[in-house]
Amino acid sequence: MRSITVDRMDVEQLTTLARVTASEDPLVALDATVQVRKEMERVEAVLVRRARNQGATWADIAAVLGVSKQAIHKKYGGRGLFGSQK
């Protein structure tokens, strides 16, 4: 499988945060959960942009994410952050 680089937080950092979500201290675990969620949202946005720039349709992306085309377009389509809109 080809390695995918997504900048900012590296795999080790993300793995460490994921482990911390199992902390016995619920506040520590919640803080780590929030950080993991934010990072995964950022990674998803980067990958959606890459997919669009490589010609993927909203329907293609929606199928991979398991949501409707309308939902993914609403989330990412109106931001003007992406290349051509299909």
C-alpha angles and dihedrals in degrees: 000000000000117000115242120210114206101172128226109050113037126217093259092054092048092047091051091050091049090054091050089058085074092058117136088229104081093204092054090047092049092050090051090047091054091049092048091048092050092048093048091049089052092048091049091052091050092050094046089052091049091049092050092047089053092053104265114150124230087251091055092051093044091053092054092048093045095237135108122277088241093054095052093043090050091050098046110007102075098049097085088223095114136073123251116351117230 
